[in-house]
C-alpha cells in the first residue's frame, strides 16, 4: 500500500471512529479542549439530524438538594432526555449539561418547570454560540452562571451576568494596581480640601448619560446648581466628556467597587 493510500485509509478510519461516537461524547470531547475538525464537523451533522440548529445554547443543571449524587444526576439526565424540546443532554462532572437551539430555550425552560420542581434545581445558561468551537467557553459561562446562585434554586442567565463577570475580573486584576483615571484623584483631593461633592456629581452625570434633567432629579438639586458644578469640574480637570472612552474610564473604578 502506498504512503498516500495508507494516509487516506487512516483518515477514513479516523472519521469512521468519530462518526461512531455519540453526540454527547463529542460534546464532552470539545468541552475538554479537543477542537479537531473531524469532531466539530461530525457533531454539527449530529445536531442537525437531531433538529438542533444554530445558534445554540448550553444549559447546565444541578439538583441543589442532593448536588453531586450520581443517582440524582442520573435521574435528572433521564428526565431531560424525555423532553419534547430537542436537546442533547450529558452527565458531566456534577451537573447535567444540555445543548439546544437558542430559539428553543424558553420552551425548554417551560418544559423543565412543568416536568420538574424548580424549587430543587439551579440552572445556568450560557451566551449563544454560532460555532461549536465556542463550546469550551460556553460551558465555563454556564458554570459561572450556575455558581453565581450560591447553591440556591433558580435560573441564572449569562446574558444577564456577563457584564458582572467582566467587572469582577477587572476588579480582581486591578486590586493591587489600583489603576483609575487621574481626574478622579484630582476631584477627590479638591473635595477633601473644600467640602464639595464634585466627584459624585460627575459620576451621576455620566451615569445619567449627561442628562441635566435626570442628574438634577437624582441629586435633588436645581439644574443651575448642576451646571455650575459641571463647569467647575471642567475647570479642574482636562477631559473630553464627549469621548465615550474617557467617560467609561472615569466610571469603571466606581462600577467595580460597588
C-alpha positions in Angstrom: 0.0 0.0 0.0 1.4 3.4 -1.0 2.0 6.1 1.6 -0.8 8.2 0.1 -3.3 5.2 0.2 -2.2 4.4 3.7 -2.8 8.0 4.9 -6.2 8.1 3.1 -7.2 4.8 4.7 -6.1 6.1 8.1 -8.1 9.3 7.7 -11.2 7.4 6.7 -10.8 5.1 9.6 -10.4 8.0 12.0 -13.5 9.7 10.6 -15.5 6.4 11.0 -14.4 6.2 14.6 -15.5 9.8 15.2 -18.9 9.2 13.5 -19.5 6.2 15.6 -19.3 8.3 18.8 -22.5 9.7 20.3 -23.2 13.4 20.1 -22.9 13.5 23.9 -19.4 12.1 23.9 -18.4 14.5 21.1 -19.6 17.5 23.2 -17.6 16.3 26.2 -14.6 15.9 24.0 -14.9 19.5 22.6 -15.6 20.9 26.1 -12.4 19.3 27.3 -10.5 21.0 24.5 -10.4 18.7 21.6 -11.2 21.0 18.7 -10.3 18.7 15.8 -12.1 19.5 12.6 -13.4 15.9 12.3 -15.1 16.1 15.7 -16.6 19.6 15.0 -17.9 18.5 11.6 -19.5 15.3 12.8 -21.1 17.0 15.8 -22.5 19.7 13.6 -24.1 17.0 11.5 -25.5 15.1 14.5 -27.0 18.3 15.9 -28.7 19.0 12.6 -30.1 15.4 12.5 -31.4 16.0 16.0 -33.2 19.2 14.9 -30.9 21.4 17.0 -30.0 24.3 14.7 -27.6 27.2 15.4 -27.3 29.5 17.2 -27.0 27.0 20.1 -27.2 27.4 23.9 -25.5 25.4 26.6 -27.5 24.8 29.8 -26.1 23.3 33.0 -28.5 22.0 35.6 -27.9 20.7 39.1 -30.1 19.4 41.9 -29.4 21.8 44.8 -30.7 19.4 47.4 -28.6 16.4 46.5 -25.9 18.1 44.4 -23.2 15.7 43.2 -25.0 12.5 44.0 -24.8 10.1 41.0 -28.4 8.9 41.4 -29.7 12.5 41.4 -27.7 13.4 38.4 -28.8 10.2 36.5 -32.4 10.9 37.3 -32.2 14.4 36.0 -30.4 13.3 32.9 -33.2 10.7 32.2 -35.9 13.3 32.7 -34.2 15.8 30.3 -33.8 13.1 27.7 -37.6 12.7 27.7 -38.2 16.4 26.9 -40.1 17.1 23.8 -37.8 20.1 23.3 -34.9 18.9 21.1 -31.7 18.8 23.2 -28.6 16.7 23.7 -28.2 16.0 27.4 -24.9 14.8 29.0 -24.0 13.8 32.6 -20.7 15.7 33.1 -18.9 16.3 36.4 -21.5 17.1 39.0 -24.1 18.6 36.5 -26.2 17.7 33.6 -25.4 19.9 30.6 -27.7 20.2 27.6 -27.1 21.6 24.1 -30.1 23.1 22.4 -31.1 25.7 19.9 -31.3 29.3 21.2 -34.8 29.7 19.8 -35.9 26.7 21.9 -34.6 27.9 25.2 -37.8 29.3 26.5 -39.7 26.2 25.5 -37.0 24.1 27.2 -37.3 26.1 30.5 -41.1 25.9 30.4 -40.9 22.2 30.0 -38.3 22.0 32.8 -40.7 24.0 35.1 -43.7 21.8 34.2 -41.9 18.5 34.4 -39.6 19.1 37.4 -39.8 21.1 40.6 -37.7 24.2 40.0 -37.5 24.6 43.8 -34.9 21.9 43.8 -32.8 22.9 40.7 -30.3 25.5 39.7 -29.9 26.2 36.0 -27.0 28.1 34.4 -27.5 29.4 30.8 -24.6 30.3 28.5 -24.4 33.0 25.9 -25.5 31.8 22.4 -22.8 30.2 20.2 -22.6 30.1 16.4 -19.6 27.8 16.2 -19.1 24.6 18.1 -15.5 25.7 18.7 -17.0 28.0 21.3 -18.3 25.1 23.4 -15.5 25.2 26.0 -16.0 28.9 26.7 -19.8 28.5 26.8 -19.5 25.6 29.2 -17.5 27.8 31.5 -20.1 30.6 31.1 -23.0 28.2 32.0 -21.0 27.0 35.1 -20.2 30.6 36.2 -23.9 31.4 35.9 -24.8 28.3 37.9 -22.4 29.0 40.6 -23.5 32.6 40.9 -26.6 31.3 42.6 -24.5 30.1 45.6 -26.4 26.8 45.6 -29.9 28.4 45.6 -32.5 27.1 43.1 -33.3 29.3 40.1 -32.4 30.2 36.6 -29.1 32.1 36.2 -28.5 33.6 32.7 -25.1 34.6 31.4 -26.8 37.2 29.2 -27.6 39.0 32.4 -24.4 38.0 34.3 -21.7 38.6 31.7 -21.2 42.2 32.5 -21.0 41.4 36.2 -18.3 38.7 35.3 -16.3 41.3 33.4 -16.4 43.7 36.3 -15.3 41.0 38.7 -12.3 40.1 36.6 -11.3 43.8 36.2 -11.7 44.2 40.0 -9.6 41.2 40.7 -6.8 42.1 38.3 -6.8 45.8 39.4 -7.0 45.1 43.2 -3.3 45.6 43.7 -2.5 48.0 40.9 -5.3 50.5 41.6 -5.5 51.9 38.1 -8.0 54.8 37.7 -8.5 57.9 35.7 -6.2 60.7 37.1 -9.1 63.1 37.1 -10.7 61.0 40.0 -7.8 61.8 42.4 -7.9 65.5 41.4 -11.6 65.8 42.2 -11.3 63.8 45.4 -8.4 65.9 46.6 -10.4 69.1 45.8 -13.4 67.7 47.7 -11.3 66.9 50.7 -10.0 70.4 50.9 -13.2 72.3 50.0 -16.0 70.0 51.2 -17.7 69.7 47.8 -19.3 66.7 46.1 -17.9 67.2 42.6 -16.8 63.6 42.1 -20.2 62.1 43.0 -21.8 64.8 40.8 -19.6 63.7 37.9 -20.4 60.0 38.4 -24.2 60.7 38.5 -23.9 63.0 35.5 -22.1 60.3 33.4 -24.4 57.5 34.7 -27.4 59.6 33.5 -25.9 59.9 30.0 -25.1 63.6 30.7 -28.8 64.4 31.0 -29.0 67.6 33.1 -32.7 66.9 33.9 -32.1 63.3 35.1 -29.0 64.1 37.0 -30.7 67.1 38.8 -33.5 64.8 39.9 -31.2 62.1 41.1 -29.1 64.6 43.1 -32.1 66.6 44.3 -30.5 69.9 43.1 -31.5 72.7 40.7 -30.3 72.4 37.1 -28.4 75.7 37.6 -26.5 74.2 40.5 -25.7 71.2 38.4 -24.4 73.4 35.6 -22.2 75.3 38.0 -20.7 72.1 39.3 -20.0 70.7 35.8 -18.3 74.0 34.9 -16.1 73.7 38.0 -15.3 70.1 37.2 -14.3 71.1 33.7 -12.1 73.8 35.1 -10.3 71.4 37.5 -9.7 68.5 35.1 -8.9 68.4 31.4 -11.1 65.7 29.9 -13.3 65.5 26.9 -16.7 64.3 28.1 -17.8 63.7 24.5 -15.2 60.9 24.4 -17.0 57.6 25.3 -13.7 56.0 26.4 -13.0 58.9 28.7 -16.4 58.5 30.3 -16.0 54.8 30.8 -12.5 55.3 32.2 -14.0 57.5 34.9 -17.0 55.3 35.6 -15.2 51.9 35.7 -13.5 52.2 39.1 -16.8 53.1 40.7 -18.6 50.2 38.9 -16.0 47.6 40.0 -16.0 48.7 43.6 -19.8 48.7 44.2 
